[in-house]
Amino acid sequence: MEQFFHETVLLHETADGLNVREDHTYVDCTLGGGGHSAAILNRLNGTGALYAFDQDEKAMAHARERLKKHNSELTFISSNFEHLKRELTSRGVAGVDGVVFDLGVSSPQFDEAERGFSYRFDAPLDMRMDQRSLLTAEEIVNEYSFEDLAFIISRYGEERFAKQIARKIEDFRKRTSIKTTFQLTEIIKDAIPAPARRKGGHPSKRTFQALRMEVNNELKVLESALKQAISLLNPEGRICVITFHSLEDRLCKQIFKAASSMPDLPPGLPVIPEGEEPELTLITRKPITAGEEELNTNNRAHSAKLRIVEKRKGDG
Ligand SMILES: C[S@@+](CC[C@H](N)C(=O)[O-])C[C@H]1O[C@@H](n2cnc3c(N)ncnc32)[C@H](O)[C@@H]1O
């Protein structure tokens, strides 16, 4: 089997944050190279159960091999985590004690040129995490209207020059369709004024992020999955989410805040009526970030933020 190496981010912080207890049930929504799953399985110590999702067949195949000694506690689910509840329910699981999300793309996915995630390699504009899905980045850049392109690049990429980039894409595709990452990178460079190009990292970074998020519908899927995860948690169960950019982090923060805040009640009530307490407790008010040692060895750790919540005790 070819090499598949993904350096896990915030490994101990996540495993500790999940508060793994033997004989309990956990879910890893983003199996990837299997780093977080391996840490959970070690703490389960041959008991309990772990359900591990990934929509990428290659990641799944490698993790199956890496984690084969845990076959009795581990169930692989080859699916988008947007189907979290459905997939667990169909396996007779109604409640879980912890859920991990370590979002985004794994290093092997980035490094595999033909997946089209990286502007470092010349490759077809694909960017699908699940190769069974239909929408590709090529279709977006060639078919979406100027307005939709500008909106996506601005919203998901937080790119200042979104309109200029969308306009250049529109001009280019009138002549010939845009097929490769390097063609797109040239178009983006052409659209961003030279002084701005010299600052703020690679000029393609934000547009590539935006396209990947659109191809994989990342924010909508995350919102739905977080809500499902909250509803699946047993009392004192926890969710750990590692995000890599501000839009994901903001979304988690908002969902967790809403589920951990007191409802609007009439003023002057002596006690909070039963059933009106918030569902969640925030374990982290500010997200956990990587320590110096990890930052020195793992480049991806620089933008990682871990948020942890716990289901309130009395909730059924
Ligand atoms: C950052 S990697 C996870 C790395 C893993 N925690 C480890 O320690 O090796 C993210 C993985 O999640 C998968 N993934 C991302 N979004 C997904 C989704 N919506 N449904 C299922 N899998 C997803 C990707 O295919 C990728 O393999």
The ligand as an SDF file (V2000), in Angstrom:
LIG
                    3D

 27 29  0  0  0  0  0  0  0  0999 V2000
   -8.0270   16.6310    8.6190 C   0  0  0  0  0  0  0  0  0  0  0  0
   -8.4450   15.0430    8.0650 S   0  0  0  0  0  0  0  0  0  0  0  0
   -8.6480   14.1190    9.5590 C   0  0  0  0  0  0  0  0  0  0  0  0
   -7.3680   13.5940   10.1210 C   0  0  0  0  0  0  0  0  0  0  0  0
   -7.5240   12.6520   11.2810 C   0  0  0  0  0  0  0  0  0  0  0  0
   -8.1650   13.2840   12.4270 N   0  0  0  0  0  0  0  0  0  0  0  0
   -6.1920   12.0690   11.6910 C   0  0  0  0  0  0  0  0  0  0  0  0
   -5.8040   12.2420   12.8510 O   0  0  0  0  0  0  0  0  0  0  0  0
   -5.5450   11.4470   10.8690 O   0  0  0  0  0  0  0  0  0  0  0  0
  -10.0930   15.2330    7.5650 C   0  0  0  0  0  0  0  0  0  0  0  0
  -10.7230   13.9820    6.9810 C   0  0  0  0  0  0  0  0  0  0  0  0
  -12.1150   14.1460    7.0560 O   0  0  0  0  0  0  0  0  0  0  0  0
  -12.7170   13.7800    5.8550 C   0  0  0  0  0  0  0  0  0  0  0  0
  -13.9080   14.5970    5.7220 N   0  0  0  0  0  0  0  0  0  0  0  0
  -13.9730   15.9450    5.6080 C   0  0  0  0  0  0  0  0  0  0  0  0
  -15.2530   16.3390    5.5090 N   0  0  0  0  0  0  0  0  0  0  0  0
  -16.0040   15.2110    5.5870 C   0  0  0  0  0  0  0  0  0  0  0  0
  -17.4230   14.9610    5.5600 C   0  0  0  0  0  0  0  0  0  0  0  0
  -18.2910   15.9530    5.4060 N   0  0  0  0  0  0  0  0  0  0  0  0
  -17.8420   13.6860    5.7030 N   0  0  0  0  0  0  0  0  0  0  0  0
  -16.9600   12.6670    5.8450 C   0  0  0  0  0  0  0  0  0  0  0  0
  -15.6290   12.8430    5.8620 N   0  0  0  0  0  0  0  0  0  0  0  0
  -15.1500   14.0960    5.7400 C   0  0  0  0  0  0  0  0  0  0  0  0
  -11.6820   14.0310    4.7810 C   0  0  0  0  0  0  0  0  0  0  0  0
  -11.9110   13.1590    3.6910 O   0  0  0  0  0  0  0  0  0  0  0  0
  -10.3780   13.7360    5.5310 C   0  0  0  0  0  0  0  0  0  0  0  0
   -9.9620   12.4120    5.3500 O   0  0  0  0  0  0  0  0  0  0  0  0
  1  2  1  0
  2  3  1  0
  2 10  1  0
  3  4  1  0
  4  5  1  0
  5  6  1  0
  5  7  1  0
  7  8  2  0
  7  9  1  0
 10 11  1  0
 11 12  1  0
 11 26  1  0
 12 13  1  0
 13 14  1  0
 13 24  1  0
 14 15  1  0
 14 23  1  0
 15 16  2  0
 16 17  1  0
 17 18  1  0
 17 23  2  0
 18 19  1  0
 18 20  2  0
 20 21  1  0
 21 22  2  0
 22 23  1  0
 24 25  1  0
 24 26  1  0
 26 27  1  0
M  CHG  2   2   1   9  -1
M  END
$$$$
